[in-house]
Amino acid sequence: MKREEVLAALKAGEFDGISHTYQPTSDGFSKNSYQTKMSVSYGTIEVTKIITGKSFNGKENERFVDRDTEVLSDYKAVKFIEKRPYYFSQRRPDLF
């Protein structure tokens, strides 16, 4: 992957509009499920990690949903693209 060219394309907005929701995964130990959502706009990647599950409060099970959103830009965004190049390489295959 051409890191500098990918960064330039990201800053130029060539990847804007890419979004994807990755399938939920489970850790097998607890009953929690983990999911990642990604969207790209204005040269940044917004990554939302969602944890859903349930906990016991002494009387009944309570469901919960935790969301953690991180905005990636510059080389942090390039590292994210390196781990998940599929959707980006569809837009600019010459960079991968």
N, C-alpha and C positions, 0 to 999 in steps of 0.2 A: 504494500500500500504506500502511496506517495503522500506522506504526512503533510508536507508543506502545501501541496496542491489541494489536499482535502480541506485543510484549514482555510485556505483562500476561497475555496468554493463555499464553505460554510459561512464565512463572513460576507460573501457576495450574495447570499440568500438563495443559492442554487439548490439547497436541500429543503427549503421552506415547504411546509405542507405535508411533510412525511409524518405519519403517526401510526402507531401500532400498539396493540394490547397483547402482551405475552401471556400465554396460558398459565393459569394458576398452578403452583407446585405445592407439595406438602412435604414437611420434613420427616414424616413417618412416626416421630416420637410423640409430639404433641398433636393436638387436633387443629392446629393452625394452618392456614393456607396463605401462600405468598404470591403476589402478582405484581408485574411491572408494566406501567404504561409510559409510552414515550411520544412526545410531539416536538416537532422542530419548527421554529419560526424566528425570524429576524436574527439569524445567525447563532441562536442558542438552542440547546436541547433541554427540554423540561422533562425530568424523569420523576414519576410518581410511583412510590412503592407502597402497596396496600397489603396490610396484614389483617385477615379476618379469622375469627375463631370464637371460642366460648370458654368461659371460666366458671367455676363453681363458687358461689358466695356463701355456702353453708346451708342454703335452703333450696336453691334452684340454679340452673345454668343460666348465665347471662352471656349474650352474644356481644361481640365488640368488633369495631373496624378502626384500625389505625392507618392514617395516611401520612406519608412523609414525602414532600416534594423538594427536589433539588434542581437547581438551574445550572447547567454546565455550559461553559464557553471556553474558547481558546483550546489549549492542549488537553484540558479535562474532557472536553467534548470529543476531541480526536481520539483519546483513549477509549471512550465509550463506543465510538464508531468502529475502532479496531476490534472490540469484543463482539459487536453485532453489525457486521458490514452488509448484510444481505439487502436491506431496504435502501441503503445509501448507494450500493453498487448498481442497483436497478436504475437509479437516476443518472449516475455518472460512472459507467463501467470502465471508462478509460483511466480512472484514478485508482483502480483496484487490481 
